[in-house]
Amino acid sequence: MAGGSMAQIFQAMLLGSLMSETGGKTMSGVSAKRSQKDLALLKDLVEAGKVFPVIDRRYPLREAAEALRYLGEGHARGKVVIVVEH
């Protein structure tokens, strides 16, 4: 989990261990401090082609429900992208 409202973050922290025990997936917390230096380094790595997203599938907006189903079933091995066209 990344981001979310404070309520969602606290809920994940409180229920994470229970979800880990019963859901077959491990959930733990992570904290990060952003800095201008880190963002500049990340920008340089992306521009150099050393960091890039792995895209598993692309779905048109009209198939967003199918994309969410695919994610929910645990099949995705990269990012699932919803394409919004003009």
N, C-alpha and C positions, 0 to 999 in steps of 0.2 A: 504494500500500500504506500502510495506517495501522495502527500497533500491531504486535503479534505478540511472540513470545518473542525473547530476545537472539539465539538461533541463527538464527531466521527473518530478523531484521533484518540480521544479518551476511551471510547467504546472499543476500538481496536486493541488498545493497551490492556483493558480489563478483560476482554473476551478472547484475546489472542491465544493464551495458553490453553483455554478450553477448546477453541477451534483447532489448535494443533493436535490435541489428544484425540478428538472425535472426528476431525475432518480429513485426516491423512495427509495434511499439508502443514508445514512449519511456518509459523508466523512470529516475527520478532521485530523489535523496534530499531530504528536507526536515526541518527540525528546528524545534520550537516550544517556547517557554517559557510555561507557564500562569501566570496571575496572578489574584488576586481581582478586581482592577480590570477586566481583560479579560472575566472570566466575568460580572461584574455588567453590563458593557456588552452582552455577548451576550444575557444574560437580558432586558434592557430592549428590545433589538431584536426578540427573539422575541415578547415580550409585546405589543409595538406592531404586530406583524404585518408587520414589515419584512424579516424573515428567516424562511424556511419551507422545509421539504424539498419537493423535487419528486418525487412518487411516480409511477413509470411503471406498475407493475402490482402487484396484490395476489394472493397465492396462498394457499389453505388449506394447513395443515401437511401434509396427505396428498399434496399436489402439490409438495413442496419440491424433489424431484429435477428436476421440469420447470422450476422457478424457477431452479435452479442452471444448468441447461442453457441457459436463455434468457440468463442473465448471461454464461455462457461463450462464447456465440456472438456477443457484443458488440452485442446489440440494444437493451439498456436505455439509456434516455435520462434516467434518474432513478433513484431508489431502488426496489428490488424488495423488497416487504414480505411476510413469511411470517406469516399470521394464525393464531394459536393460540386456538381457541375452547374454552369450558368443556365 
